[in-house]
Structure formats: C-alpha cells, structure tokens
C-alpha cells in the first residue's frame, strides 16, 4: 500500500472554472433538494418563499412554507455541514496518518459517539439529550485513545492508530451490549435505525447544539490547510520548517474529532463520505491541501445533500444514508483499485 509519504506532493491547484463549479455545486444541490421529494415544489415557489421570509408577504401556501422551512431546510443545512465536516476530517486524517485509507473513525471517535447515542436512546432521553451524550462519549473515546496510545517513553501515530482500533472495537462491543439490553419493540429499532445514519431528525434546535463544533473545526482546519502538507513528513523534516508538528497534529486530531463526534450525534454513522470525497478531489486537484481541503469541503457538502435527497425520495419509507454511501463508495474504490493496480493515488 502506498502512502502519502512515499510520493511527492502534487502542486496542482484549482483553476478558475473549477472554483466556480465547486462554489456553485452545493448551492445548486441545496436548491434542487428543496424542490425534490415526495412533495415536489416548483423552483418559483422556493424563490417566492425566500422572498416572503426576507421582505415579508404571503405569496406561497402555508403548506409550502411549512415543508420548506420546517422540514427540508434543516435537513439540507445538516447535510451540508455533515458532508463538509466528514470530508474535511477524512482529508485531515489521511494526511495525518500518511494513509489513503484513514477515515474519521480511525481513532475510534465515531464508535464512541455511536455508543453515546445508543445509550441515550436506551435511557429514553430526548433528541437533545441523545446528542449531548453522544458528543461526550465521542470526546471520551479520543481521550482514552490518546491515553492508551502514549506513554512517558514514547508517543507516535502508529500507537495512536492501534489504540484507536482497540477503542473502536471496545465501543462497538458496548453498542452491541446496549442493543442486547434494549426493548425489542421500541428501543432496538430506534437504535438500529440511528446507527445506520439518517437526517430525518434534523431540526434547528439540534443544529444549534451540533453546528458550532463542526464550524469551529472546519474553520481551524481551513486556516491551517497549508500546514497540513507537513503532516506526512518525518519529525526532523517537519521541525526544519519551523512548525511545531506535535502541536499541529494535536490540533488536527482535536478538530477532526469534534467534527466527527458532532456529526454522529446529530445523524448517526454516515460512512464512506470521509473516504470517498477526499479521494475524488485528490485525483482531480492533487495532494496540496491548500486546494484539496476547500475542494473536499465544498464537494462533501454537495455530495451528502444529493445522497440525502435520494434517500428520502426513492421510497415511501426513508432509506438509511450509510447504505447509499456504501453502494456508491464500494464500486468507486473497486474501480480505483483496478485503474491504478493497487491503492496508488
């Protein structure tokens, strides 16, 4: 398996046409998502509703306004945030661990947050309570991973990865324990459906709690994006640039963890986004994070909006998002492996 350290950094940037496409893509996806669904709305109704909300008026029916502002808009905002956040976290972890297969769950954060959500559902907490408990256990998984993967004599990323695998297995077992103890009539279906990933519980209250960690994590990673190119370097090479690579790695892990835990707390486990989207952007724009990270953020937001729109439109009962992302992601990676003769990017 080749790693980012084995190959030179590509300096490919983003041309002006692609910059325009990347900026327009999530906006176009959001507008299309507002129109599509089991209750279809023409685009002119969308613009009229937006005009009414800004300038006042009553040019659309109450039904259209309710569907638009109370049902679809929170889901679209959550899809944009979750897709952008998971893509940025995946991009950062792939650079941090010099591994093209690194994902936001590399250090067990998603498993810890999933256990928190399952525990909250088992204890019959409300949506906000489930979200808070999920965030707490996601951060707890990070702390336990760091404590298990470091000691006074040595601390390296390989130890952190191994500790993350252990923590992921531990919290996965705890999730199974919670499912075993859950009421099979009510609690078990809710827990199972949550873990498969869904945005149907999106609301402005949950966004108010979950969006700040994602936005803060994204802002910090974007501000440090040129320094992310230093993460695959050895300690001596990184130190020669004048950057404290230990602090940089700590900030990167913390930001990616906040993003991942917050996403899981709001919509369950959403697989493949943090792996698929950064790879697609890397193939097009190269390995330079100055271009790669913003492209991953914008493409990730648009991708998850499209997937969520399909999930809530293709059948009478909503499709779990992780099923759709796996159906898209697995064939893509099979194609990529056959095209490159391995995992060389």
Beta strands, then each sheet from edge to edge (+ up, - down):
end
